[in-house]
Amino acid sequence: MNRFLTTIFMLSLISFMILLSSFIEYDNHESNTEYKVYYAFDNLYNNKPIIDSIMTNKSNIELIKANKLNEIESKLYEIESIHEANIFRDFNFNLSINIVEREPLAYYEKNDSYIDLSGKIIKRNKELNNRLPILSGEISKNNIKMVVDVIKTFNEDVFLNKELERIWFNEDELFLKLNSFQFDIRFGDNNKMNKKLEMLKGFCIYNMENKGNETYKQIDLVYDNQLIAIKK
């Protein structure tokens, strides 16, 4: 009986030591502040130095050691180019940061910034795709939404999705310039966009088939169901 109790005691002691060792190892891993950053796509905005400054800040290191990772995530979301941030420890207790950046839709020339799909203005710290349409001049917040709607509609069209070159406003009317054509387009606003695009595509095809016969300086799409072409 005594031998049996001694065996039980020894097994319990060994189990306790293993459990204690696991807790110590877990605690050591939890205090690890080294990390890796993973981008869902390319690092478009060169924001890694900003992330590094957050992760190496003394007060933030203490938050990491205390496993308050949600508070670190909140700080990462303050970076204007970040759409989603997820910080976690994997099964090996390694610290990882998954980043999804905002998708640039246009280059805002006056502010040296980019505009994303939600209309957010993001300061440029890295030159991106030079095929992005350029937004020129002054623009109000209301007009930014209009620009986003128009660019998204153009990008969804097979014929026009790489054609937008420049966008600007004149007395709150939207004007466009295409890559493959010399004329300006008085687009007006974002009402009846599908109808406007159909008329625009029809005129572009006509213009390509009759290249050299007639030249135009502007086409107007501001009138209901009509396209007016102004010759040079």
ZALUM-801301 format. One line per 3 residues: number of its first residue (from 1); their letters; for each residue x, y, z of N, C-alpha, C. Coordinates in nm, 3 decimals. Last residue first. Layout:
N
NUM) A) X Y Z X Y Z X Y Z | ...
//
This chain:
232
232) KKI) -1.304 7.098 -8.335 -1.195 7.196 -8.313 -1.206 7.311 -8.411 | -1.651 7.035 -8.254 -1.532 7.024 -8.339 -1.428 7.129 -8.302 | -1.825 6.873 -8.010 -1.780 7.006 -8.050 -1.649 6.993 -8.128
229) AIL) -2.103 6.668 -7.982 -1.961 6.672 -8.014 -1.924 6.810 -8.069 | -2.330 6.556 -7.754 -2.300 6.668 -7.841 -2.148 6.676 -7.858 | -2.558 6.306 -7.700 -2.415 6.338 -7.698 -2.392 6.450 -7.797
226) QND) -2.847 6.239 -7.502 -2.781 6.296 -7.619 -2.633 6.319 -7.593 | -2.996 6.169 -7.276 -2.996 6.079 -7.392 -2.938 6.142 -7.519 | -2.990 6.490 -7.149 -3.059 6.361 -7.144 -3.053 6.290 -7.279
223) YVL) -2.659 6.624 -7.132 -2.798 6.636 -7.175 -2.862 6.497 -7.180 | -2.396 6.588 -7.083 -2.475 6.643 -6.973 -2.624 6.654 -7.007 | -2.183 6.521 -7.235 -2.273 6.413 -7.197 -2.370 6.458 -7.087
220) DIQ) -2.000 6.657 -7.503 -2.084 6.685 -7.386 -2.179 6.568 -7.362 | -1.663 6.661 -7.608 -1.797 6.604 -7.622 -1.871 6.626 -7.491 | -1.416 6.860 -7.771 -1.493 6.826 -7.652 -1.622 6.755 -7.692
217) KYT) -1.275 6.876 -8.005 -1.208 6.925 -7.885 -1.283 6.886 -7.758 | -1.223 6.658 -8.284 -1.313 6.718 -8.185 -1.232 6.765 -8.064 | -1.193 6.609 -8.634 -1.130 6.620 -8.503 -1.222 6.699 -8.409
214) ENG) -1.238 6.382 -8.905 -1.290 6.491 -8.823 -1.218 6.491 -8.690 | -1.061 6.206 -9.035 -1.164 6.277 -9.112 -1.217 6.398 -9.036 | -0.895 6.090 -8.851 -0.835 6.178 -8.952 -0.937 6.255 -9.031
211) KNE) -1.094 5.807 -8.807 -0.976 5.881 -8.761 -0.917 5.962 -8.876 | -1.327 5.664 -8.804 -1.317 5.781 -8.893 -1.198 5.868 -8.856 | -1.301 5.467 -8.616 -1.328 5.426 -8.753 -1.312 5.540 -8.853
208) MNY) -1.268 5.619 -8.384 -1.159 5.532 -8.430 -1.178 5.492 -8.576 | -1.518 5.744 -8.367 -1.398 5.826 -8.382 -1.281 5.743 -8.434 | -1.685 5.523 -8.319 -1.704 5.605 -8.440 -1.577 5.685 -8.470
205) ICF) -1.583 5.455 -8.068 -1.572 5.360 -8.180 -1.588 5.433 -8.312 | -1.655 5.685 -7.925 -1.514 5.646 -7.937 -1.492 5.550 -8.053 | -1.934 5.676 -7.942 -1.862 5.786 -8.007 -1.715 5.750 -8.025
202) GKL) -1.986 5.443 -7.791 -2.029 5.451 -7.930 -1.954 5.560 -8.006 | -1.884 5.523 -7.543 -1.820 5.413 -7.616 -1.858 5.415 -7.764 | -2.069 5.729 -7.481 -1.926 5.758 -7.495 -1.855 5.649 -7.575
199) MEL) -2.308 5.589 -7.461 -2.294 5.691 -7.565 -2.147 5.723 -7.589 | -2.240 5.424 -7.243 -2.279 5.364 -7.370 -2.265 5.464 -7.484 | -2.194 5.615 -7.045 -2.084 5.532 -7.091 -2.116 5.465 -7.224
196) KKN) -2.451 5.721 -7.010 -2.342 5.808 -7.058 -2.227 5.725 -7.113 | -2.581 5.496 -6.907 -2.625 5.552 -7.035 -2.515 5.641 -7.095 | -2.441 5.469 -6.666 -2.438 5.360 -6.765 -2.479 5.409 -6.904
193) MKN) -2.503 5.709 -6.528 -2.367 5.681 -6.576 -2.362 5.573 -6.683 | -2.712 5.868 -6.425 -2.727 5.795 -6.551 -2.592 5.758 -6.612 | -2.500 6.088 -6.241 -2.634 6.040 -6.274 -2.633 5.973 -6.411
190) NDG) -2.264 6.209 -6.166 -2.269 6.062 -6.170 -2.410 6.007 -6.189 | -2.215 6.486 -6.397 -2.223 6.427 -6.262 -2.231 6.276 -6.277 | -2.037 6.592 -6.644 -2.144 6.649 -6.563 -2.145 6.598 -6.420
187) FRI) -1.860 6.543 -6.850 -1.939 6.432 -6.798 -2.054 6.479 -6.711 | -1.711 6.639 -7.115 -1.792 6.707 -7.013 -1.893 6.605 -6.962 | -1.402 6.543 -7.214 -1.538 6.492 -7.196 -1.605 6.569 -7.083
184) DFQ) -1.174 6.641 -7.475 -1.219 6.643 -7.336 -1.364 6.594 -7.331 | -0.998 6.446 -7.727 -1.104 6.537 -7.684 -1.127 6.528 -7.532 | -0.812 6.252 -7.796 -0.764 6.388 -7.771 -0.871 6.481 -7.712
181) FSN) -0.775 5.919 -7.666 -0.848 6.017 -7.745 -0.809 6.158 -7.701 | -0.661 5.737 -7.493 -0.651 5.709 -7.636 -0.717 5.814 -7.725 | -0.706 5.825 -7.228 -0.570 5.802 -7.277 -0.562 5.797 -7.430
178) LKL) -0.940 6.093 -7.167 -0.906 5.954 -7.188 -0.766 5.940 -7.247 | -1.060 6.311 -6.922 -0.971 6.297 -7.038 -0.931 6.151 -7.046 | -1.353 6.481 -6.797 -1.263 6.366 -6.808 -1.175 6.377 -6.931
175) FLE) -1.525 6.677 -6.552 -1.465 6.664 -6.684 -1.365 6.548 -6.682 | -1.812 6.765 -6.370 -1.701 6.672 -6.386 -1.657 6.665 -6.532 | -1.894 7.076 -6.231 -1.919 6.979 -6.337 -1.793 6.896 -6.357
172) DEN) -1.826 7.270 -6.049 -1.892 7.149 -5.999 -1.936 7.053 -6.108 | -1.667 7.440 -6.210 -1.796 7.484 -6.155 -1.884 7.364 -6.119 | -1.503 7.174 -6.316 -1.520 7.313 -6.356 -1.660 7.355 -6.314
169) FWI) -1.272 6.925 -6.215 -1.403 6.988 -6.203 -1.395 7.132 -6.251 | -1.112 6.632 -6.361 -1.112 6.764 -6.296 -1.254 6.819 -6.293 | -0.898 6.367 -6.442 -1.031 6.408 -6.397 -1.018 6.545 -6.333
166) REL) -0.725 6.161 -6.681 -0.730 6.279 -6.594 -0.875 6.316 -6.564 | -0.755 5.898 -6.788 -0.623 5.960 -6.770 -0.626 6.072 -6.668 | -0.918 5.598 -6.839 -0.922 5.724 -6.764 -0.781 5.777 -6.739
163) EKN) -0.877 5.345 -6.964 -0.877 5.467 -7.044 -0.871 5.597 -6.963 | -0.913 5.092 -6.880 -0.776 5.144 -6.871 -0.763 5.281 -6.940 | -1.185 5.038 -6.917 -1.125 5.020 -6.784 -0.980 5.065 -6.770
160) LFV) -1.345 5.054 -7.142 -1.294 5.179 -7.085 -1.208 5.162 -6.960 | -1.426 4.797 -7.218 -1.371 4.888 -7.319 -1.297 5.007 -7.256 | -1.525 4.681 -6.982 -1.416 4.615 -7.056 -1.349 4.712 -7.153
157) DEN) -1.588 4.847 -6.680 -1.622 4.837 -6.822 -1.503 4.783 -6.901 | -1.503 4.894 -6.430 -1.583 4.772 -6.449 -1.620 4.750 -6.595 | -1.384 5.141 -6.444 -1.298 5.024 -6.423 -1.372 4.892 -6.445
154) FTK) -1.607 5.312 -6.466 -1.515 5.298 -6.578 -1.432 5.169 -6.565 | -1.708 5.277 -6.204 -1.790 5.240 -6.320 -1.703 5.222 -6.444 | -1.497 5.380 -6.052 -1.536 5.241 -6.035 -1.618 5.192 -6.154
151) IVD) -1.502 5.648 -6.140 -1.384 5.564 -6.167 -1.420 5.416 -6.155 | -1.756 5.731 -6.043 -1.726 5.735 -6.187 -1.608 5.642 -6.219 | -1.731 5.701 -5.765 -1.837 5.630 -5.838 -1.804 5.621 -5.987
148) VVM) -1.516 5.878 -5.712 -1.503 5.735 -5.682 -1.606 5.655 -5.762 | -1.634 6.122 -5.785 -1.514 6.074 -5.856 -1.500 5.923 -5.836 | -1.836 6.141 -5.593 -1.871 6.134 -5.733 -1.755 6.077 -5.815
145) KIN) -1.681 6.163 -5.362 -1.769 6.047 -5.378 -1.809 6.030 -5.524 | -1.567 6.412 -5.415 -1.481 6.293 -5.406 -1.564 6.167 -5.423 | -1.776 6.590 -5.394 -1.729 6.555 -5.528 -1.634 6.437 -5.528
142) NKS) -1.798 6.615 -5.120 -1.909 6.558 -5.196 -1.865 6.513 -5.335 | -1.555 6.740 -5.060 -1.581 6.605 -5.011 -1.694 6.538 -5.088 | -1.423 6.909 -5.356 -1.494 6.905 -5.229 -1.516 6.760 -5.187
139) IEG) -1.114 7.000 -5.500 -1.227 6.907 -5.500 -1.290 6.906 -5.360 | -0.895 7.169 -5.731 -0.967 7.162 -5.603 -1.083 7.064 -5.614 | -0.675 6.983 -5.959 -0.747 7.098 -5.907 -0.810 7.074 -5.771
136) SLI) -0.716 6.641 -6.078 -0.652 6.773 -6.079 -0.740 6.878 -6.012 | -0.638 6.310 -6.053 -0.741 6.407 -6.017 -0.674 6.543 -5.999 | -0.545 6.066 -6.279 -0.500 6.181 -6.201 -0.616 6.275 -6.179
133) PLR) -0.568 5.707 -6.269 -0.615 5.837 -6.318 -0.574 5.949 -6.223 | -0.275 5.502 -6.272 -0.391 5.552 -6.198 -0.437 5.685 -6.258 | -0.045 5.431 -6.390 -0.164 5.423 -6.474 -0.290 5.467 -6.399
130) NNL) 0.161 5.419 -6.216 0.144 5.545 -6.287 0.026 5.542 -6.385 | 0.132 5.280 -5.901 0.104 5.257 -6.042 0.077 5.388 -6.116 | 0.309 5.495 -5.671 0.239 5.373 -5.708 0.221 5.366 -5.859
127) EKN) 0.565 5.611 -5.471 0.498 5.625 -5.600 0.437 5.492 -5.641 | 0.508 5.684 -5.133 0.569 5.593 -5.229 0.493 5.605 -5.360 | 0.360 5.833 -4.977 0.500 5.823 -4.936 0.576 5.724 -5.025
124) RKI) 0.075 6.036 -4.995 0.168 5.952 -5.068 0.305 5.951 -5.001 | -0.205 6.013 -4.779 -0.084 6.086 -4.818 0.015 5.991 -4.885 | -0.523 5.942 -4.880 -0.405 5.882 -4.816 -0.280 5.953 -4.868
121) IKG) -0.862 5.987 -4.835 -0.741 6.047 -4.892 -0.621 6.000 -4.812 | -1.134 5.772 -4.908 -1.036 5.819 -4.810 -0.912 5.871 -4.882 | -1.314 5.655 -5.077 -1.301 5.800 -5.085 -1.204 5.857 -4.983
118) SLD) -1.309 5.385 -5.082 -1.408 5.445 -4.992 -1.405 5.597 -4.997 | -1.099 5.327 -5.252 -1.234 5.292 -5.294 -1.343 5.353 -5.206 | -0.876 5.616 -5.212 -0.909 5.474 -5.218 -1.056 5.453 -5.252
115) IYS) -0.645 5.839 -5.346 -0.783 5.822 -5.301 -0.819 5.675 -5.317 | -0.327 5.975 -5.252 -0.409 5.879 -5.324 -0.549 5.877 -5.264 | -0.153 6.291 -5.294 -0.214 6.184 -5.216 -0.283 6.086 -5.310
112) DNK) -0.086 6.563 -5.338 0.015 6.457 -5.348 -0.030 6.336 -5.266 | -0.289 6.742 -5.358 -0.251 6.701 -5.223 -0.137 6.600 -5.221 | -0.310 6.767 -5.638 -0.292 6.886 -5.556 -0.240 6.852 -5.416
109) EYY) -0.355 6.500 -5.736 -0.235 6.575 -5.769 -0.208 6.690 -5.671 | -0.440 6.203 -5.635 -0.489 6.340 -5.613 -0.369 6.434 -5.621 | -0.486 5.917 -5.821 -0.383 6.003 -5.762 -0.437 6.146 -5.757
106) ALP) -0.715 5.651 -5.739 -0.674 5.766 -5.819 -0.564 5.841 -5.744 | -0.726 5.420 -5.587 -0.815 5.431 -5.703 -0.770 5.543 -5.797 | -0.565 5.180 -5.383 -0.564 5.314 -5.444 -0.646 5.315 -5.572
103) ERE) -0.699 5.003 -5.117 -0.671 4.995 -5.261 -0.676 5.134 -5.324 | -0.537 4.973 -4.805 -0.643 5.034 -4.885 -0.602 5.031 -5.033 | -0.403 4.651 -4.702 -0.396 4.795 -4.726 -0.516 4.843 -4.808
100) VIN) -0.394 4.429 -4.446 -0.460 4.452 -4.574 -0.464 4.603 -4.594 | -0.166 4.239 -4.259 -0.207 4.372 -4.303 -0.278 4.364 -4.438 | -0.093 4.056 -3.972 -0.147 4.050 -4.108 -0.206 4.186 -4.144
97) ISL) 0.171 3.982 -3.772 0.080 4.092 -3.805 0.037 4.076 -3.951 | 0.267 3.759 -3.507 0.249 3.790 -3.649 0.150 3.904 -3.666 | 0.479 3.602 -3.282 0.392 3.718 -3.302 0.387 3.754 -3.451
94) NFN) 0.470 3.261 -3.187 0.535 3.367 -3.264 0.434 3.478 -3.291 | 0.363 3.042 -3.060 0.370 3.166 -2.984 0.447 3.278 -3.056 | 0.306 2.837 -3.224 0.440 2.837 -3.165 0.469 2.965 -3.086
91) FDR) 0.060 2.901 -3.318 0.069 2.787 -3.227 0.206 2.776 -3.161 | 0.085 3.266 -3.313 0.051 3.138 -3.374 0.069 3.026 -3.272 | -0.070 3.560 -3.196 0.038 3.464 -3.178 -0.006 3.331 -3.238
88) FIN) -0.157 3.862 -3.382 -0.187 3.740 -3.307 -0.059 3.658 -3.285 | -0.328 4.124 -3.539 -0.205 4.084 -3.470 -0.238 3.967 -3.378 | -0.447 4.266 -3.823 -0.474 4.156 -3.731 -0.342 4.110 -3.670
85) AEH) -0.606 4.524 -3.996 -0.486 4.481 -3.924 -0.525 4.373 -3.825 | -0.720 4.681 -4.295 -0.741 4.581 -4.191 -0.606 4.544 -4.129 | -0.627 4.917 -4.417 -0.770 4.886 -4.418 -0.804 4.784 -4.309
82) ISE) -0.389 5.168 -4.390 -0.427 5.033 -4.351 -0.579 5.017 -4.346 | -0.322 5.430 -4.432 -0.318 5.342 -4.549 -0.362 5.200 -4.517 | -0.325 5.558 -4.184 -0.433 5.586 -4.279 -0.435 5.491 -4.399
79) IEY) -0.300 5.410 -3.879 -0.223 5.434 -4.001 -0.322 5.445 -4.117 | -0.476 5.326 -3.689 -0.459 5.470 -3.702 -0.372 5.508 -3.822 | -0.453 5.056 -3.675 -0.563 5.109 -3.756 -0.555 5.260 -3.772
76) LKS) -0.250 5.032 -3.489 -0.219 5.005 -3.630 -0.328 5.060 -3.722 | -0.393 5.081 -3.257 -0.289 5.177 -3.297 -0.251 5.157 -3.444 | -0.551 4.854 -3.249 -0.615 4.987 -3.258 -0.515 5.092 -3.303
73) EIE) -0.355 4.657 -3.209 -0.432 4.662 -3.334 -0.495 4.799 -3.355 | -0.286 4.714 -2.946 -0.186 4.735 -3.052 -0.256 4.744 -3.187 | -0.519 4.635 -2.821 -0.479 4.776 -2.811 -0.373 4.810 -2.916
70) NLK) -0.516 4.364 -2.872 -0.624 4.446 -2.930 -0.589 4.594 -2.927 | -0.309 4.265 -2.717 -0.286 4.280 -2.861 -0.395 4.363 -2.928 | -0.195 4.242 -2.451 -0.305 4.332 -2.486 -0.295 4.368 -2.635
67) NAK) 0.005 4.092 -2.330 -0.085 4.026 -2.425 -0.209 4.109 -2.457 | 0.199 4.216 -2.196 0.077 4.189 -2.118 -0.031 4.123 -2.205 | 0.374 4.252 -2.403 0.411 4.158 -2.298 0.290 4.120 -2.211
64) ILE) 0.232 4.453 -2.536 0.253 4.322 -2.601 0.286 4.217 -2.496 | 0.249 4.660 -2.353 0.117 4.608 -2.389 0.129 4.469 -2.453 | 0.523 4.700 -2.359 0.462 4.654 -2.234 0.322 4.597 -2.260
61) INS) 0.545 4.799 -2.616 0.612 4.673 -2.582 0.553 4.614 -2.454 | 0.418 5.043 -2.588 0.352 4.938 -2.664 0.415 4.801 -2.640 | 0.604 5.186 -2.443 0.474 5.160 -2.382 0.399 5.049 -2.456
58) KNT) 0.818 5.189 -2.636 0.833 5.126 -2.504 0.699 5.092 -2.440 | 0.780 5.093 -2.976 0.756 5.194 -2.872 0.752 5.128 -2.734 | 0.787 4.901 -3.164 0.908 4.915 -3.082 0.896 5.026 -2.978
55) MIS) 0.548 4.917 -3.300 0.580 4.791 -3.233 0.701 4.803 -3.141 | 0.558 5.175 -3.411 0.454 5.140 -3.315 0.495 5.018 -3.232 | 0.772 5.152 -3.584 0.779 5.254 -3.479 0.673 5.227 -3.371
52) DII) 0.680 4.953 -3.759 0.796 4.926 -3.672 0.803 5.026 -3.556 | 0.479 5.095 -3.890 0.443 4.978 -3.808 0.556 4.948 -3.709 | 0.641 5.276 -4.023 0.544 5.327 -3.926 0.501 5.213 -3.832
49) PKN) 0.790 5.108 -4.194 0.859 5.187 -4.091 0.765 5.242 -3.984 | 0.571 5.002 -4.357 0.643 4.916 -4.262 0.720 4.997 -4.158 | 0.446 5.143 -4.555 0.412 5.178 -4.418 0.481 5.091 -4.313
46) NYL) 0.447 5.159 -4.840 0.572 5.167 -4.764 0.546 5.207 -4.618 | 0.218 5.111 -4.978 0.237 5.246 -4.926 0.365 5.263 -4.845 | 0.208 4.843 -5.065 0.187 4.952 -5.160 0.235 5.087 -5.108
43) NDF) 0.332 4.557 -5.045 0.336 4.671 -4.952 0.329 4.800 -5.034 | 0.105 4.339 -5.221 0.232 4.409 -5.207 0.219 4.521 -5.104 | -0.132 4.176 -5.004 -0.082 4.205 -5.138 0.054 4.272 -5.120
40) AYY) -0.128 4.115 -4.737 -0.216 4.036 -4.824 -0.176 4.054 -4.970 | 0.179 4.101 -4.565 0.085 4.182 -4.643 0.002 4.090 -4.733 | 0.304 4.053 -4.241 0.265 3.989 -4.366 0.158 4.075 -4.435
37) VKY) 0.569 4.089 -4.020 0.455 4.156 -4.084 0.429 4.089 -4.218 | 0.667 3.947 -3.709 0.679 3.950 -3.855 0.553 4.011 -3.912 | 0.843 4.014 -3.398 0.724 3.998 -3.482 0.761 3.994 -3.629
34) ETN) 0.925 4.000 -3.050 0.966 3.994 -3.191 0.844 3.962 -3.276 | 0.858 3.980 -2.788 0.803 4.095 -2.861 0.850 4.100 -3.006 | 0.767 3.744 -2.550 0.844 3.766 -2.673 0.780 3.878 -2.755
31) SEH) 0.608 3.678 -2.345 0.683 3.802 -2.329 0.769 3.834 -2.451 | 0.511 3.436 -2.422 0.419 3.548 -2.420 0.491 3.681 -2.407 | 0.731 3.272 -2.379 0.690 3.300 -2.516 0.599 3.421 -2.522
28) NDY) 0.730 3.271 -2.101 0.847 3.321 -2.174 0.811 3.357 -2.316 | 0.485 3.152 -2.049 0.509 3.289 -2.005 0.626 3.351 -2.078 | 0.532 2.896 -2.154 0.426 2.981 -2.211 0.450 3.127 -2.177
25) EIF) 0.733 2.811 -1.979 0.763 2.824 -2.122 0.660 2.915 -2.190 | 0.586 2.807 -1.741 0.706 2.893 -1.751 0.740 2.917 -1.897 | 0.392 2.617 -1.804 0.351 2.753 -1.772 0.468 2.850 -1.786
22) SSL) 0.557 2.393 -1.839 0.477 2.444 -1.952 0.435 2.587 -1.929 | 0.655 2.358 -1.581 0.749 2.389 -1.691 0.675 2.448 -1.811 | 0.420 2.289 -1.453 0.490 2.412 -1.415 0.586 2.456 -1.524
19) LIM) 0.370 2.044 -1.580 0.275 2.154 -1.593 0.339 2.287 -1.561 | 0.592 1.900 -1.490 0.571 1.919 -1.635 0.478 2.037 -1.659 | 0.546 1.906 -1.217 0.668 1.968 -1.271 0.655 1.995 -1.421
16) FSI) 0.305 1.759 -1.201 0.309 1.899 -1.157 0.430 1.972 -1.216 | 0.393 1.510 -1.288 0.291 1.583 -1.365 0.292 1.731 -1.331 | 0.569 1.447 -1.079 0.621 1.461 -1.216 0.523 1.541 -1.302
13) LSL) 0.385 1.432 -0.869 0.494 1.530 -0.865 0.551 1.555 -1.003 | 0.228 1.218 -0.949 0.167 1.350 -0.932 0.271 1.459 -0.933 | 0.419 1.015 -0.941 0.355 1.049 -1.069 0.291 1.188 -1.063
10) MFI) 0.475 1.017 -0.667 0.581 1.048 -0.764 0.523 1.087 -0.899 | 0.225 0.940 -0.561 0.285 1.069 -0.525 0.391 1.112 -0.627 | 0.198 0.686 -0.668 0.099 0.789 -0.701 0.157 0.928 -0.674
7) TTL) 0.415 0.562 -0.539 0.411 0.569 -0.686 0.316 0.679 -0.732 | 0.333 0.581 -0.275 0.458 0.648 -0.316 0.460 0.666 -0.468 | 0.109 0.421 -0.278 0.093 0.564 -0.251 0.216 0.643 -0.294
4) FRN) 0.236 0.172 -0.329 0.137 0.226 -0.423 0.119 0.377 -0.405 | 0.386 0.146 -0.100 0.454 0.153 -0.229 0.361 0.214 -0.335 | 0.189 0.124 0.088 0.278 0.240 0.094 0.351 0.259 -0.039
1) M) 0.083 -0.121 0.000 0.000 0.000 0.000 0.085 0.124 0.000
//
